[in-house]
Amino acid sequence: MWDEPYLETCCRSTLHRLLLCADVGRPEGLKDQPCLERLEAMGFVHHRPDGRYVLTEAGKERHRTEIAPRR
């Protein structure tokens, strides 16, 4: 885990919201846009042509290892 990129609290929240949105995804232009762009640059999020962001398999795994155990 120490060799993985650090996720700010806001980005972890965005990652969780993306998981909750499932295949519907999150639209562009929301307050978490900077986090969506950061997560996309890390490979955890895919920006679809329809303007919505969805989790990649890497994003789902990161959620499973970093966010889900905290519940």
PyMOL Python script that loads the backbone (N, CA, C, O; Angstrom):
from pymol import cmd

cmd.read_pdbstr("""\
ATOM      1  N   MET A   1       0.818  -1.192   0.000  1.00  0.00           N
ATOM      2  CA  MET A   1       0.000   0.000   0.000  1.00  0.00           C
ATOM      3  C   MET A   1       0.856   1.247   0.000  1.00  0.00           C
ATOM      4  O   MET A   1       0.432   2.281  -0.517  1.00  0.00           O
ATOM      5  N   TRP A   2       2.063   1.179   0.572  1.00  0.00           N
ATOM      6  CA  TRP A   2       2.893   2.370   0.661  1.00  0.00           C
ATOM      7  C   TRP A   2       3.425   2.818  -0.683  1.00  0.00           C
ATOM      8  O   TRP A   2       3.858   3.963  -0.816  1.00  0.00           O
ATOM      9  N   ASP A   3       3.408   1.956  -1.680  1.00  0.00           N
ATOM     10  CA  ASP A   3       3.902   2.343  -2.990  1.00  0.00           C
ATOM     11  C   ASP A   3       2.780   2.862  -3.896  1.00  0.00           C
ATOM     12  O   ASP A   3       3.038   3.215  -5.047  1.00  0.00           O
ATOM     13  N   GLU A   4       1.555   2.914  -3.403  1.00  0.00           N
ATOM     14  CA  GLU A   4       0.422   3.436  -4.172  1.00  0.00           C
ATOM     15  C   GLU A   4       0.329   4.942  -3.985  1.00  0.00           C
ATOM     16  O   GLU A   4       0.734   5.468  -2.948  1.00  0.00           O
ATOM     17  N   PRO A   5      -0.211   5.650  -4.999  1.00  0.00           N
ATOM     18  CA  PRO A   5      -0.369   7.098  -4.857  1.00  0.00           C
ATOM     19  C   PRO A   5      -1.351   7.436  -3.734  1.00  0.00           C
ATOM     20  O   PRO A   5      -2.371   6.770  -3.555  1.00  0.00           O
ATOM     21  N   TYR A   6      -1.017   8.481  -2.990  1.00  0.00           N
ATOM     22  CA  TYR A   6      -1.858   8.915  -1.873  1.00  0.00           C
ATOM     23  C   TYR A   6      -3.151   9.522  -2.403  1.00  0.00           C
ATOM     24  O   TYR A   6      -3.130  10.280  -3.372  1.00  0.00           O
ATOM     25  N   LEU A   7      -4.268   9.196  -1.775  1.00  0.00           N
ATOM     26  CA  LEU A   7      -5.551   9.796  -2.127  1.00  0.00           C
ATOM     27  C   LEU A   7      -5.977  10.732  -1.013  1.00  0.00           C
ATOM     28  O   LEU A   7      -6.099  10.325   0.142  1.00  0.00           O
ATOM     29  N   GLU A   8      -6.204  11.992  -1.369  1.00  0.00           N
ATOM     30  CA  GLU A   8      -6.731  12.960  -0.411  1.00  0.00           C
ATOM     31  C   GLU A   8      -8.120  12.497   0.036  1.00  0.00           C
ATOM     32  O   GLU A   8      -8.758  11.684  -0.633  1.00  0.00           O
ATOM     33  N   THR A   9      -8.571  13.016   1.155  1.00  0.00           N
ATOM     34  CA  THR A   9      -9.886  12.659   1.683  1.00  0.00           C
ATOM     35  C   THR A   9     -10.984  12.954   0.669  1.00  0.00           C
ATOM     36  O   THR A   9     -11.909  12.158   0.507  1.00  0.00           O
ATOM     37  N   CYS A  10     -10.888  14.082  -0.009  1.00  0.00           N
ATOM     38  CA  CYS A  10     -11.912  14.443  -0.996  1.00  0.00           C
ATOM     39  C   CYS A  10     -11.936  13.449  -2.155  1.00  0.00           C
ATOM     40  O   CYS A  10     -13.003  13.123  -2.674  1.00  0.00           O
ATOM     41  N   CYS A  11     -10.758  12.969  -2.563  1.00  0.00           N
ATOM     42  CA  CYS A  11     -10.692  12.005  -3.655  1.00  0.00           C
ATOM     43  C   CYS A  11     -11.225  10.635  -3.228  1.00  0.00           C
ATOM     44  O   CYS A  11     -11.854   9.934  -4.021  1.00  0.00           O
ATOM     45  N   ARG A  12     -10.973  10.262  -1.982  1.00  0.00           N
ATOM     46  CA  ARG A  12     -11.543   9.005  -1.477  1.00  0.00           C
ATOM     47  C   ARG A  12     -13.067   9.089  -1.460  1.00  0.00           C
ATOM     48  O   ARG A  12     -13.745   8.116  -1.792  1.00  0.00           O
ATOM     49  N   SER A  13     -13.606  10.234  -1.077  1.00  0.00           N
ATOM     50  CA  SER A  13     -15.059  10.423  -1.083  1.00  0.00           C
ATOM     51  C   SER A  13     -15.611  10.336  -2.496  1.00  0.00           C
ATOM     52  O   SER A  13     -16.655   9.727  -2.728  1.00  0.00           O
ATOM     53  N   THR A  14     -14.910  10.943  -3.430  1.00  0.00           N
ATOM     54  CA  THR A  14     -15.341  10.895  -4.830  1.00  0.00           C
ATOM     55  C   THR A  14     -15.302   9.464  -5.346  1.00  0.00           C
ATOM     56  O   THR A  14     -16.212   9.034  -6.056  1.00  0.00           O
ATOM     57  N   LEU A  15     -14.256   8.726  -4.996  1.00  0.00           N
ATOM     58  CA  LEU A  15     -14.153   7.331  -5.411  1.00  0.00           C
ATOM     59  C   LEU A  15     -15.347   6.529  -4.880  1.00  0.00           C
ATOM     60  O   LEU A  15     -15.903   5.692  -5.591  1.00  0.00           O
ATOM     61  N   HIS A  16     -15.736   6.790  -3.635  1.00  0.00           N
ATOM     62  CA  HIS A  16     -16.890   6.086  -3.062  1.00  0.00           C
ATOM     63  C   HIS A  16     -18.187   6.489  -3.767  1.00  0.00           C
ATOM     64  O   HIS A  16     -19.025   5.632  -4.048  1.00  0.00           O
ATOM     65  N   ARG A  17     -18.363   7.766  -4.054  1.00  0.00           N
ATOM     66  CA  ARG A  17     -19.562   8.204  -4.775  1.00  0.00           C
ATOM     67  C   ARG A  17     -19.637   7.552  -6.153  1.00  0.00           C
ATOM     68  O   ARG A  17     -20.720   7.186  -6.611  1.00  0.00           O
ATOM     69  N   LEU A  18     -18.502   7.410  -6.807  1.00  0.00           N
ATOM     70  CA  LEU A  18     -18.480   6.741  -8.111  1.00  0.00           C
ATOM     71  C   LEU A  18     -18.917   5.290  -7.989  1.00  0.00           C
ATOM     72  O   LEU A  18     -19.640   4.784  -8.848  1.00  0.00           O
ATOM     73  N   LEU A  19     -18.488   4.624  -6.937  1.00  0.00           N
ATOM     74  CA  LEU A  19     -18.908   3.240  -6.727  1.00  0.00           C
ATOM     75  C   LEU A  19     -20.426   3.173  -6.552  1.00  0.00           C
ATOM     76  O   LEU A  19     -21.081   2.290  -7.105  1.00  0.00           O
ATOM     77  N   LEU A  20     -20.975   4.103  -5.789  1.00  0.00           N
ATOM     78  CA  LEU A  20     -22.420   4.124  -5.558  1.00  0.00           C
ATOM     79  C   LEU A  20     -23.199   4.418  -6.846  1.00  0.00           C
ATOM     80  O   LEU A  20     -24.322   3.940  -7.013  1.00  0.00           O
ATOM     81  N   CYS A  21     -22.614   5.192  -7.747  1.00  0.00           N
ATOM     82  CA  CYS A  21     -23.284   5.535  -9.015  1.00  0.00           C
ATOM     83  C   CYS A  21     -23.270   4.383 -10.010  1.00  0.00           C
ATOM     84  O   CYS A  21     -24.065   4.360 -10.949  1.00  0.00           O
ATOM     85  N   ALA A  22     -22.371   3.431  -9.808  1.00  0.00           N
ATOM     86  CA  ALA A  22     -22.241   2.252 -10.676  1.00  0.00           C
ATOM     87  C   ALA A  22     -22.064   2.668 -12.132  1.00  0.00           C
ATOM     88  O   ALA A  22     -21.284   3.575 -12.427  1.00  0.00           O
ATOM     89  N   ASP A  23     -22.785   2.010 -13.050  1.00  0.00           N
ATOM     90  CA  ASP A  23     -22.612   2.266 -14.481  1.00  0.00           C
ATOM     91  C   ASP A  23     -23.236   3.575 -14.951  1.00  0.00           C
ATOM     92  O   ASP A  23     -22.958   4.031 -16.061  1.00  0.00           O
ATOM     93  N   VAL A  24     -24.075   4.181 -14.119  1.00  0.00           N
ATOM     94  CA  VAL A  24     -24.663   5.475 -14.490  1.00  0.00           C
ATOM     95  C   VAL A  24     -23.568   6.527 -14.532  1.00  0.00           C
ATOM     96  O   VAL A  24     -23.565   7.386 -15.413  1.00  0.00           O
ATOM     97  N   GLY A  25     -22.640   6.467 -13.588  1.00  0.00           N
ATOM     98  CA  GLY A  25     -21.524   7.401 -13.548  1.00  0.00           C
ATOM     99  C   GLY A  25     -21.897   8.750 -12.975  1.00  0.00           C
ATOM    100  O   GLY A  25     -23.056   9.010 -12.651  1.00  0.00           O
ATOM    101  N   ARG A  26     -20.884   9.614 -12.854  1.00  0.00           N
ATOM    102  CA  ARG A  26     -21.088  10.980 -12.356  1.00  0.00           C
ATOM    103  C   ARG A  26     -20.847  11.940 -13.497  1.00  0.00           C
ATOM    104  O   ARG A  26     -19.905  11.764 -14.270  1.00  0.00           O
ATOM    105  N   PRO A  27     -21.690  12.958 -13.615  1.00  0.00           N
ATOM    106  CA  PRO A  27     -21.538  13.913 -14.722  1.00  0.00           C
ATOM    107  C   PRO A  27     -20.396  14.892 -14.488  1.00  0.00           C
ATOM    108  O   PRO A  27     -19.911  15.049 -13.367  1.00  0.00           O
ATOM    109  N   GLU A  28     -19.983  15.538 -15.552  1.00  0.00           N
ATOM    110  CA  GLU A  28     -18.993  16.607 -15.470  1.00  0.00           C
ATOM    111  C   GLU A  28     -19.595  17.813 -14.766  1.00  0.00           C
ATOM    112  O   GLU A  28     -20.814  17.953 -14.672  1.00  0.00           O
ATOM    113  N   GLY A  29     -18.716  18.686 -14.272  1.00  0.00           N
ATOM    114  CA  GLY A  29     -19.151  19.976 -13.771  1.00  0.00           C
ATOM    115  C   GLY A  29     -19.602  20.019 -12.323  1.00  0.00           C
ATOM    116  O   GLY A  29     -20.083  21.057 -11.869  1.00  0.00           O
ATOM    117  N   LEU A  30     -19.465  18.940 -11.590  1.00  0.00           N
ATOM    118  CA  LEU A  30     -19.846  18.958 -10.186  1.00  0.00           C
ATOM    119  C   LEU A  30     -18.679  19.496  -9.351  1.00  0.00           C
ATOM    120  O   LEU A  30     -17.578  19.693  -9.865  1.00  0.00           O
ATOM    121  N   LYS A  31     -18.928  19.728  -8.076  1.00  0.00           N
ATOM    122  CA  LYS A  31     -17.882  20.275  -7.212  1.00  0.00           C
ATOM    123  C   LYS A  31     -16.677  19.351  -7.089  1.00  0.00           C
ATOM    124  O   LYS A  31     -15.578  19.812  -6.782  1.00  0.00           O
ATOM    125  N   ASP A  32     -16.863  18.066  -7.321  1.00  0.00           N
ATOM    126  CA  ASP A  32     -15.734  17.141  -7.216  1.00  0.00           C
ATOM    127  C   ASP A  32     -15.002  16.941  -8.546  1.00  0.00           C
ATOM    128  O   ASP A  32     -14.257  15.973  -8.702  1.00  0.00           O
ATOM    129  N   GLN A  33     -15.206  17.841  -9.491  1.00  0.00           N
ATOM    130  CA  GLN A  33     -14.545  17.749 -10.797  1.00  0.00           C
ATOM    131  C   GLN A  33     -13.018  17.631 -10.679  1.00  0.00           C
ATOM    132  O   GLN A  33     -12.428  16.790 -11.358  1.00  0.00           O
ATOM    133  N   PRO A  34     -12.357  18.447  -9.839  1.00  0.00           N
ATOM    134  CA  PRO A  34     -10.899  18.284  -9.723  1.00  0.00           C
ATOM    135  C   PRO A  34     -10.496  16.886  -9.257  1.00  0.00           C
ATOM    136  O   PRO A  34      -9.487  16.347  -9.711  1.00  0.00           O
ATOM    137  N   CYS A  35     -11.276  16.304  -8.361  1.00  0.00           N
ATOM    138  CA  CYS A  35     -10.984  14.940  -7.893  1.00  0.00           C
ATOM    139  C   CYS A  35     -11.225  13.929  -9.005  1.00  0.00           C
ATOM    140  O   CYS A  35     -10.448  12.986  -9.160  1.00  0.00           O
ATOM    141  N   LEU A  36     -12.283  14.109  -9.774  1.00  0.00           N
ATOM    142  CA  LEU A  36     -12.551  13.204 -10.893  1.00  0.00           C
ATOM    143  C   LEU A  36     -11.392  13.228 -11.878  1.00  0.00           C
ATOM    144  O   LEU A  36     -10.974  12.182 -12.376  1.00  0.00           O
ATOM    145  N   GLU A  37     -10.873  14.419 -12.161  1.00  0.00           N
ATOM    146  CA  GLU A  37      -9.749  14.542 -13.087  1.00  0.00           C
ATOM    147  C   GLU A  37      -8.484  13.917 -12.504  1.00  0.00           C
ATOM    148  O   GLU A  37      -7.722  13.274 -13.227  1.00  0.00           O
ATOM    149  N   ARG A  38      -8.255  14.100 -11.204  1.00  0.00           N
ATOM    150  CA  ARG A  38      -7.102  13.496 -10.544  1.00  0.00           C
ATOM    151  C   ARG A  38      -7.197  11.974 -10.583  1.00  0.00           C
ATOM    152  O   ARG A  38      -6.222  11.290 -10.895  1.00  0.00           O
ATOM    153  N   LEU A  39      -8.376  11.454 -10.263  1.00  0.00           N
ATOM    154  CA  LEU A  39      -8.575  10.010 -10.279  1.00  0.00           C
ATOM    155  C   LEU A  39      -8.433   9.433 -11.687  1.00  0.00           C
ATOM    156  O   LEU A  39      -7.939   8.320 -11.864  1.00  0.00           O
ATOM    157  N   GLU A  40      -8.867  10.193 -12.676  1.00  0.00           N
ATOM    158  CA  GLU A  40      -8.707   9.747 -14.065  1.00  0.00           C
ATOM    159  C   GLU A  40      -7.221   9.674 -14.430  1.00  0.00           C
ATOM    160  O   GLU A  40      -6.784   8.726 -15.083  1.00  0.00           O
ATOM    161  N   ALA A  41      -6.454  10.670 -14.009  1.00  0.00           N
ATOM    162  CA  ALA A  41      -5.016  10.678 -14.287  1.00  0.00           C
ATOM    163  C   ALA A  41      -4.306   9.501 -13.617  1.00  0.00           C
ATOM    164  O   ALA A  41      -3.286   9.025 -14.116  1.00  0.00           O
ATOM    165  N   MET A  42      -4.840   9.034 -12.496  1.00  0.00           N
ATOM    166  CA  MET A  42      -4.263   7.893 -11.786  1.00  0.00           C
ATOM    167  C   MET A  42      -4.735   6.559 -12.357  1.00  0.00           C
ATOM    168  O   MET A  42      -4.217   5.510 -11.977  1.00  0.00           O
ATOM    169  N   GLY A  43      -5.708   6.585 -13.261  1.00  0.00           N
ATOM    170  CA  GLY A  43      -6.213   5.361 -13.867  1.00  0.00           C
ATOM    171  C   GLY A  43      -7.347   4.707 -13.114  1.00  0.00           C
ATOM    172  O   GLY A  43      -7.722   3.577 -13.429  1.00  0.00           O
ATOM    173  N   PHE A  44      -7.908   5.390 -12.120  1.00  0.00           N
ATOM    174  CA  PHE A  44      -8.998   4.830 -11.325  1.00  0.00           C
ATOM    175  C   PHE A  44     -10.375   5.144 -11.904  1.00  0.00           C
ATOM    176  O   PHE A  44     -11.372   4.539 -11.509  1.00  0.00           O
ATOM    177  N   VAL A  45     -10.425   6.081 -12.830  1.00  0.00           N
ATOM    178  CA  VAL A  45     -11.688   6.561 -13.385  1.00  0.00           C
ATOM    179  C   VAL A  45     -11.561   6.675 -14.898  1.00  0.00           C
ATOM    180  O   VAL A  45     -10.495   6.996 -15.425  1.00  0.00           O
ATOM    181  N   HIS A  46     -12.657   6.408 -15.581  1.00  0.00           N
ATOM    182  CA  HIS A  46     -12.715   6.573 -17.040  1.00  0.00           C
ATOM    183  C   HIS A  46     -13.743   7.662 -17.351  1.00  0.00           C
ATOM    184  O   HIS A  46     -14.846   7.653 -16.806  1.00  0.00           O
ATOM    185  N   HIS A  47     -13.378   8.593 -18.222  1.00  0.00           N
ATOM    186  CA  HIS A  47     -14.288   9.656 -18.664  1.00  0.00           C
ATOM    187  C   HIS A  47     -14.901   9.208 -19.991  1.00  0.00           C
ATOM    188  O   HIS A  47     -14.226   9.163 -21.019  1.00  0.00           O
ATOM    189  N   ARG A  48     -16.184   8.882 -19.947  1.00  0.00           N
ATOM    190  CA  ARG A  48     -16.863   8.377 -21.140  1.00  0.00           C
ATOM    191  C   ARG A  48     -17.178   9.500 -22.125  1.00  0.00           C
ATOM    192  O   ARG A  48     -17.211  10.669 -21.738  1.00  0.00           O
ATOM    193  N   PRO A  49     -17.407   9.164 -23.379  1.00  0.00           N
ATOM    194  CA  PRO A  49     -17.758  10.177 -24.377  1.00  0.00           C
ATOM    195  C   PRO A  49     -19.054  10.933 -24.058  1.00  0.00           C
ATOM    196  O   PRO A  49     -19.250  12.054 -24.529  1.00  0.00           O
ATOM    197  N   ASP A  50     -19.935  10.323 -23.263  1.00  0.00           N
ATOM    198  CA  ASP A  50     -21.187  11.003 -22.913  1.00  0.00           C
ATOM    199  C   ASP A  50     -21.000  12.019 -21.782  1.00  0.00           C
ATOM    200  O   ASP A  50     -21.968  12.629 -21.328  1.00  0.00           O
ATOM    201  N   GLY A  51     -19.740  12.202 -21.324  1.00  0.00           N
ATOM    202  CA  GLY A  51     -19.453  13.208 -20.317  1.00  0.00           C
ATOM    203  C   GLY A  51     -19.577  12.728 -18.887  1.00  0.00           C
ATOM    204  O   GLY A  51     -19.557  13.536 -17.959  1.00  0.00           O
ATOM    205  N   ARG A  52     -19.703  11.435 -18.695  1.00  0.00           N
ATOM    206  CA  ARG A  52     -19.835  10.900 -17.334  1.00  0.00           C
ATOM    207  C   ARG A  52     -18.581  10.114 -16.962  1.00  0.00           C
ATOM    208  O   ARG A  52     -17.907   9.543 -17.819  1.00  0.00           O
ATOM    209  N   TYR A  53     -18.292  10.100 -15.685  1.00  0.00           N
ATOM    210  CA  TYR A  53     -17.134   9.385 -15.146  1.00  0.00           C
ATOM    211  C   TYR A  53     -17.602   8.104 -14.482  1.00  0.00           C
ATOM    212  O   TYR A  53     -18.598   8.098 -13.759  1.00  0.00           O
ATOM    213  N   VAL A  54     -16.875   7.014 -14.729  1.00  0.00           N
ATOM    214  CA  VAL A  54     -17.167   5.726 -14.110  1.00  0.00           C
ATOM    215  C   VAL A  54     -15.854   5.114 -13.604  1.00  0.00           C
ATOM    216  O   VAL A  54     -14.773   5.462 -14.079  1.00  0.00           O
ATOM    217  N   LEU A  55     -15.965   4.210 -12.645  1.00  0.00           N
ATOM    218  CA  LEU A  55     -14.790   3.537 -12.100  1.00  0.00           C
ATOM    219  C   LEU A  55     -14.209   2.544 -13.105  1.00  0.00           C
ATOM    220  O   LEU A  55     -14.940   1.888 -13.847  1.00  0.00           O
ATOM    221  N   THR A  56     -12.895   2.451 -13.112  1.00  0.00           N
ATOM    222  CA  THR A  56     -12.218   1.385 -13.845  1.00  0.00           C
ATOM    223  C   THR A  56     -12.050   0.210 -12.886  1.00  0.00           C
ATOM    224  O   THR A  56     -12.373   0.315 -11.703  1.00  0.00           O
ATOM    225  N   GLU A  57     -11.548  -0.898 -13.397  1.00  0.00           N
ATOM    226  CA  GLU A  57     -11.281  -2.044 -12.516  1.00  0.00           C
ATOM    227  C   GLU A  57     -10.255  -1.660 -11.450  1.00  0.00           C
ATOM    228  O   GLU A  57     -10.359  -2.092 -10.302  1.00  0.00           O
ATOM    229  N   ALA A  58      -9.265  -0.849 -11.829  1.00  0.00           N
ATOM    230  CA  ALA A  58      -8.264  -0.395 -10.852  1.00  0.00           C
ATOM    231  C   ALA A  58      -8.922   0.462  -9.770  1.00  0.00           C
ATOM    232  O   ALA A  58      -8.547   0.381  -8.601  1.00  0.00           O
ATOM    233  N   GLY A  59      -9.900   1.279 -10.156  1.00  0.00           N
ATOM    234  CA  GLY A  59     -10.626   2.102  -9.192  1.00  0.00           C
ATOM    235  C   GLY A  59     -11.451   1.264  -8.235  1.00  0.00           C
ATOM    236  O   GLY A  59     -11.514   1.555  -7.041  1.00  0.00           O
ATOM    237  N   LYS A  60     -12.080   0.229  -8.758  1.00  0.00           N
ATOM    238  CA  LYS A  60     -12.863  -0.669  -7.903  1.00  0.00           C
ATOM    239  C   LYS A  60     -11.957  -1.388  -6.906  1.00  0.00           C
ATOM    240  O   LYS A  60     -12.311  -1.561  -5.740  1.00  0.00           O
ATOM    241  N   GLU A  61     -10.790  -1.800  -7.381  1.00  0.00           N
ATOM    242  CA  GLU A  61      -9.841  -2.478  -6.486  1.00  0.00           C
ATOM    243  C   GLU A  61      -9.324  -1.514  -5.422  1.00  0.00           C
ATOM    244  O   GLU A  61      -9.191  -1.892  -4.258  1.00  0.00           O
ATOM    245  N   ARG A  62      -9.032  -0.282  -5.807  1.00  0.00           N
ATOM    246  CA  ARG A  62      -8.545   0.701  -4.831  1.00  0.00           C
ATOM    247  C   ARG A  62      -9.616   0.979  -3.777  1.00  0.00           C
ATOM    248  O   ARG A  62      -9.307   1.120  -2.594  1.00  0.00           O
ATOM    249  N   HIS A  63     -10.875   1.057  -4.210  1.00  0.00           N
ATOM    250  CA  HIS A  63     -11.972   1.244  -3.264  1.00  0.00           C
ATOM    251  C   HIS A  63     -12.042   0.058  -2.311  1.00  0.00           C
ATOM    252  O   HIS A  63     -12.210   0.235  -1.105  1.00  0.00           O
ATOM    253  N   ARG A  64     -11.913  -1.149  -2.853  1.00  0.00           N
ATOM    254  CA  ARG A  64     -12.003  -2.356  -2.035  1.00  0.00           C
ATOM    255  C   ARG A  64     -10.903  -2.396  -0.988  1.00  0.00           C
ATOM    256  O   ARG A  64     -11.154  -2.795   0.149  1.00  0.00           O
ATOM    257  N   THR A  65      -9.694  -1.992  -1.345  1.00  0.00           N
ATOM    258  CA  THR A  65      -8.568  -2.100  -0.419  1.00  0.00           C
ATOM    259  C   THR A  65      -8.431  -0.911   0.534  1.00  0.00           C
ATOM    260  O   THR A  65      -7.950  -1.067   1.656  1.00  0.00           O
ATOM    261  N   GLU A  66      -8.851   0.272   0.091  1.00  0.00           N
ATOM    262  CA  GLU A  66      -8.628   1.448   0.921  1.00  0.00           C
ATOM    263  C   GLU A  66      -9.869   1.995   1.602  1.00  0.00           C
ATOM    264  O   GLU A  66      -9.782   2.511   2.716  1.00  0.00           O
ATOM    265  N   ILE A  67     -11.000   1.895   0.968  1.00  0.00           N
ATOM    266  CA  ILE A  67     -12.207   2.533   1.507  1.00  0.00           C
ATOM    267  C   ILE A  67     -13.142   1.526   2.162  1.00  0.00           C
ATOM    268  O   ILE A  67     -13.631   1.768   3.266  1.00  0.00           O
ATOM    269  N   ALA A  68     -13.395   0.411   1.507  1.00  0.00           N
ATOM    270  CA  ALA A  68     -14.329  -0.580   2.045  1.00  0.00           C
ATOM    271  C   ALA A  68     -13.915  -1.123   3.412  1.00  0.00           C
ATOM    272  O   ALA A  68     -14.794  -1.327   4.249  1.00  0.00           O
ATOM    273  N   PRO A  69     -12.626  -1.372   3.695  1.00  0.00           N
ATOM    274  CA  PRO A  69     -12.272  -1.901   5.018  1.00  0.00           C
ATOM    275  C   PRO A  69     -12.577  -0.938   6.163  1.00  0.00           C
ATOM    276  O   PRO A  69     -12.672  -1.373   7.310  1.00  0.00           O
ATOM    277  N   ARG A  70     -12.730   0.342   5.888  1.00  0.00           N
ATOM    278  CA  ARG A  70     -12.971   1.336   6.936  1.00  0.00           C
ATOM    279  C   ARG A  70     -14.410   1.350   7.411  1.00  0.00           C
ATOM    280  O   ARG A  70     -14.719   2.004   8.407  1.00  0.00           O
ATOM    281  N   ARG A  71     -15.282   0.659   6.737  1.00  0.00           N
ATOM    282  CA  ARG A  71     -16.701   0.693   7.085  1.00  0.00           C
ATOM    283  C   ARG A  71     -16.958  -0.005   8.377  1.00  0.00           C
ATOM    284  O   ARG A  71     -18.102  -0.073   8.826  1.00  0.00           O
TER     285      ARG A  71
END
""", "prot")
cmd.dss("prot")
cmd.show_as("cartoon", "prot")
cmd.util.cbc("prot")
cmd.orient("prot")
